[in-house]
Amino acid sequence: LNHTDLCNLRCVMCPRSKGQGKHRLDRAVLEHVAQSLFPTATEVVLTTSGGEPLAADFDLHMERALSFEAKIDVVTNGLLLTLPLYRRARGALDHLNVSVDCHVPAVYEAIRAGSRWSTLEANLAAVRNERRAQPDEVLYTMSAVVLRETLPHLPDFVRFAAGMGAEAVILQRLQQSILRLTEHDPERDPGPEAIARTLDACRA
């Protein structure tokens, strides 16, 4: 369900870095979709065209999923993932993936324009502590786009994610078909061999 391209950030590897999104499905349309499809859906995958799914009508998706016992997969930048929201949503979530990219504050904030590391870190810590106190069945992961800037930090990012209670780390290739980002491309610098060594370290 692709319902918005609105976002609260301007990440360098995303089309939103070139301008704010303009599209958001009307809540009446979303209500119609939910009433029509959620009763027989086993999984609702919230996708966006470079948007942030928690920033637009997530309350409607969450409430309808809970009422119809459907499960939601969502990828979020985590800045709106407050503890009260997680507590309300956890019963509807199947897979929650927080796209972090880097745990080094200066690198994180440079990549994710408009972000604030302290806000994200506080949200991640709150979710971790909540899940430790009250375990649930949500698959909780973190992800990173492999950029020239993030590559040196990825093994430590895996350790950071584990310390924050993530069950897995998802590493994504930079999609040059979306934007030409040669200055961020690790394939060009430091090159494939350095990438392979880093990924081996991450797996270890």
Residue pairs with C-beta under 8 A, 6 or more apart in sequence:
1 33
1 44
1 45
1 46
1 47
1 61
2 47
2 48
2 49
3 24
3 25
3 30
3 46
3 48
3 53
3 56
3 57
3 61
4 21
4 23
4 24
4 25
4 48
4 49
4 51
4 52
4 53
4 55
4 56
4 57
5 16
5 21
5 22
5 23
5 24
5 48
5 49
5 50
5 51
6 20
6 21
6 22
6 23
6 24
6 51
6 52
6 55
6 56
7 14
7 16
7 20
7 21
7 48
7 50
7 51
7 52
7 55
7 77
8 52
8 55
8 77
8 79
8 80
8 114
9 16
9 52
9 77
9 79
9 112
9 113
9 114
9 115
10 16
10 17
10 112
10 113
10 114
11 17
11 77
11 101
11 111
11 112
11 113
12 110
12 111
12 112
12 113
12 147
12 181
12 184
13 111
13 145
13 147
13 174
13 175
13 178
13 179
13 181
13 184
14 50
14 178
14 179
15 49
15 50
15 178
15 179
16 50
16 51
17 113
17 179
18 179
21 49
21 50
21 51
23 49
24 56
24 57
25 57
27 57
27 60
30 57
30 60
30 61
31 60
31 64
34 60
34 61
34 64
34 68
35 64
38 44
38 64
38 65
38 68
38 70
39 68
39 70
41 68
41 70
42 70
42 71
43 70
43 71
43 72
43 73
43 94
44 61
44 65
44 70
44 71
44 72
44 73
45 72
45 73
46 53
46 58
46 61
46 72
46 73
46 74
46 75
47 53
47 75
52 76
52 77
52 79
52 80
53 61
53 74
53 75
53 76
54 74
54 76
54 80
54 81
54 85
55 80
58 74
58 89
61 72
61 92
62 72
62 88
62 89
62 92
64 70
65 71
65 72
65 92
66 91
66 92
70 92
71 92
71 93
71 94
72 89
72 92
72 93
72 94
73 94
73 95
73 97
74 93
74 95
74 96
74 97
75 97
75 98
75 99
75 143
76 96
76 97
76 98
76 99
77 98
77 99
77 112
77 115
77 120
78 98
78 99
78 100
78 120
78 123
78 124
79 115
79 116
79 119
79 120
79 123
81 98
81 123
81 127
82 123
82 126
83 123
83 126
83 127
83 130
86 126
86 127
86 130
87 130
90 136
90 138
93 138
94 138
94 139
95 138
95 139
95 141
96 138
96 139
96 140
96 141
97 141
97 142
97 143
97 170
98 124
98 140
98 141
98 142
98 143
98 166
99 142
99 143
99 144
99 145
100 108
100 120
100 124
100 142
100 143
100 144
100 157
100 161
101 107
101 108
101 111
101 112
101 143
101 144
101 145
101 147
101 150
102 108
102 111
102 144
102 149
102 150
102 153
102 157
103 153
103 156
103 157
103 160
103 161
104 153
105 117
105 118
107 149
107 150
107 153
108 115
108 117
108 120
109 115
109 116
109 117
110 149
111 147
111 149
111 150
124 164
125 164
127 140
127 164
127 165
128 164
128 165
131 138
131 140
131 165
132 165
139 167
139 168
140 165
140 166
140 167
141 161
141 166
141 167
141 168
141 169
141 170
142 157
142 161
142 164
142 166
142 169
142 170
143 169
143 170
143 171
143 172
144 150
144 154
144 157
144 169
144 170
144 171
144 172
145 171
145 172
145 173
145 174
146 154
146 171
146 172
146 173
146 174
146 186
146 195
147 174
147 184
147 185
147 186
148 183
148 184
148 185
148 186
148 188
148 189
148 190
149 184
150 157
151 186
151 190
151 194
151 195
151 198
152 198
154 171
154 198
154 199
154 201
154 202
155 198
155 201
155 202
155 204
157 169
157 202
158 169
158 202
161 169
169 202
171 199
171 202
174 181
174 184
174 185
174 186
174 187
176 185
182 188
186 194
186 195
187 195
